[in-house]
Amino acid sequence: MRGMNIPVDGYLPKEQTNCFALKLIITNFKASDGWSQKFKSRHGLSFRKLCGESGTANTKLANELKEGELKALLSEYAPEDVFNADETSLFFKMLPERTLTSKGENCSGGKKAKQRILILLAANMNGTQKLSPLFIGKYLKPRCFKNVNKLLAAYHANRNAWMTGHIYEKWLRDLDRRFLSEKRKILLIVDNCSAHVEVSDLKDIRKEFLRPNVTSILQPMDQSVINSFRRIHRRVLLQRVVMGLELEQPYEIDVLSAMHLSIRAWNDVQETTISKAFQHAGFTTTIEESQENVPDNMVEDELLINELRKRNPLMSEISFQDFLNVDSDVICTEEISDEKIIVDIMNEKEELSDFE
């Protein structure tokens, strides 16, 4: 509900819980006021006034938040202790239109193959610390993981390669333990999508949600950081494809290679790109002189596309920008229905009974 910016009062959760109890055939339960208070306390819930309109970027409100709440928050933390996290999805097997393959082989990859991977990226305000990416694929143990003793980053899987509340909570608690061991107090700012659930009892992480109608303005990761990561990823992918064609050894694209490419791309995102993105989003406590962004090598990108076109004359006049943006708006999370919640609860009961 929060992710869709739908107002929720104190009455709705009680009614929804009573509805679930009926569907689960729990006859001796009633969501009383006492139960409601304990539920809110246990999960760290509170009811607040909702400002702005759903689904629209409110520039006026964003500016007010920059000068008010956000400025006050930032005054309590050093820039290296302020983090933003966001997800992006990639069709990792996708190549420019009409996938290049060895002669005689069927084309694979592209949007129709539905080969996707989700990456959670997080970095601090001055760009000095980029957290290790978290990956979510469709299969828990893809064949490419065979004989791999240890992955270079955390990997999870579900049917749609989506971020879920369970995965997000595990990532957040692991991160909290890390910062606790480092004796660092951290401010983490995220958007309020449905997968970014409330997580209680964190020791060293203070989490704050961006309001839906200002996220596109105040989310630093959306201010060129993720775009830079995606551009580098696609550039390196095409470089390896071209090299494979030159050596007559086609580059194999699978989940493992996609993870390795993503890690390299994330490492190559520059500190200045990140710090400027935070600054552009209003994350600054002082007036700083504007720094010039280090431009991405767009000429090299187009040369790579042209090189592929030489080797495949049937390839249409697709630009690198088209190739970059084809999966930029892929959904990263699921809005869970009542029916899905009931099925998950019943499946959990069955799984637990198997161990008895």
Secondary structure, DSSP 8 states (H G I E B T S, - for coil): -TTTT----SHHHHHHHHHHHHHTT-TT----HHHHHHHHHHHT-------S-TTS--HHHHHHHHHTHHHHHHTTS-GGGEEEEEEEEE-TT--SSS----TTS----SGGGT--EEEEEEEETTSS-B---EEEES-SS-GGGTT-SS-SSEEEE-TT--B-HHHHHHHHHHHHHHHHHTT--EEEEEE--TTS------SSEEEEEE-TTTHHHH-GGGTTHHHHHHHHHHHHHHHHHHHHHHTT------HHHHHHHHHHHHHHS-HHHHHHHHHHTT--SS-----------HHHHHHHHHHHHHH-TTS----HHHHHHTTTT---B----HHHHHHHHHHHHHHHHTT-
